[in-house]
Amino acid sequence: MILSKRRNTSSCRSSRRFRRRGAATVEFAVCLPALIALTIGTIDLCSMLFLKESIKLAAYEGARRGVARGRTNADVIARVQQFLDERNIQYSGNPCTFSSPDFADADTLENVTTTVTVPCDGNLLIPSALFSGTSLSADVTLRKEYKNLPNN
């Protein structure tokens, strides 16, 4: 009689273990899509933040080039495009716009704002419908160190 009780106990344990294994599988199946979505969302957000910071740095680099004497908007645009190319950021046409006055016309110690705008499409690690068709822009305001001398 003692032997039969042991057999029932061991079969009951294996049945409980099998049911627990099934519950863990169901829990995993329910949680996995949420974990994947959270991971992809985190990667997408970090990629967006990197792009935003790169655009801000490109605007700063361009504005820094433009504040010196004799520098024009073309110098700023060339530096911004060089910086964006170094970081493999895709853009089309001229990514820069300038406030009025711009670097060619600003007087000594006059503020000039450089704005750089690039599309999100093609610049994020994971192509996302959330950011599709949107653009990011960043601007930097610096003072022109010296007014450009007139061309003689």
N, C-alpha and C positions, 0 to 999 in steps of 0.2 A: 504494500500500500504506500509505503514511503517512496518507492521508486516511481509510482504513477504520479504522485504529487510533483516530483521533480520534473518529470517530463512536461507536465502542464505548465509549470512555472517557466521553463526554458522556452517553450513555444509561445507563451504569453509575452515574454521579453522580446523575442525576435519580432513579434507582431507589432509591439509598441515601437521598436526601433525602426521598422519599415514605415510605420505611419509618420514618425517624426522626420524621417528622411524625405518623405513625400511633402510634408509641410515646409521643410527647408527649401525644397525645389520650387514650390509655389511662391514662397516669399521672395526667392531669388528672381523668379520670372516677373514678379510684380515690381520689384525695385530696380531691376536692370535698365529698363527704358528711362527711368528718372535719372539714374546715375549717368547714363550715356548723354542724355540731354543736358545735364548739369556740366559735364566735362566739355562737351562741344560748345556750350554757351560761354564757359570760362575762356576757352581758347579763342573764340570769336571776339569776346570783349577785350582780352589782352592784345590781340592783333589790332583792334580798333584804337586802343590807347597808344600802342607803338606807332601807328600811322599818324595819329594826332600829334604826338611828340616830335616825330620826324618832320612834319609840316611846320611846326613851330620853330624847330631848329633851322630849317631851310629859310624861313622868313627872317630869322635873326641873322643868319650868315649873309643873306642878300642885303639886308639893311646895313649891316656892318660894312660891307663893301661899298655901299652907296654914300655913306656919310663923309667920306674923304673929299678933298678938293679935286675938282676935275672929273669926278665920277658921275655917270649918267644912269638913266633907267636901264639902258642896254647892259651896262656892267652888272647891275643888280639881277636882271633877268638871267644873264649868263651864269652867275654864281648860284642862283636858286636852281636852275636846271641842272647844273653840274652836281649839286648836292643831292637832288632827287634821283639823278642817274646813279650816283654812288650807292644809294640805298635801294636801288631797283624799284622805285616807286613810279608807277605808270601815270602819265598825264597826257593831255592832248593840247597842242597849241601853247599859248603863253599862260602859265599858271599864276602870274603876278598881276596885281593891280596896285595902284598907288593913290595916296590922298592928294589933294591939291593944297599946296604946291608939291610937286614931285622932286626927285633928286636933282634934276637938271635946273629947276627954277627956284629952289629954296634959298633963302638968305641965310646968313650965319646964325646959328643957334635956333633955327626954325624947325619945328617938328615935322617929320615925314613918316607916314604910316605905310608899311608894306604889307599887303595881304596876299597869301598864297592859298590857292584852292585846288584840290585834286579830287577825283572821283573815288568812291569806295570800291566800285567794281574793278576787279583785277588786282587790287592792292591788299586784300585780306587773305589769310591762310585758308579759310573755309568759305567758299562762296555761299552767301546767306541771303535769303529773300528779305530778311529784316532790314538790311542795309543796301539792298539793290536800288540803284538809281539815285542814291544820295551822294553828296559831296561833303568833304570836310574842309574847313578853312581855318587859318590861324593868321593873326596879324601881330606885327611888332612896330612900335613907334620909337624912333631914335631922332636925335637932333643932328642936323647938318652941321659939321664942325666948322666949315668955312664955305662961304658963297663961292660958286664957280666963277672963275675969271672969264671975262668976255673974250671971245675969239677975235683975234686981230687979223 
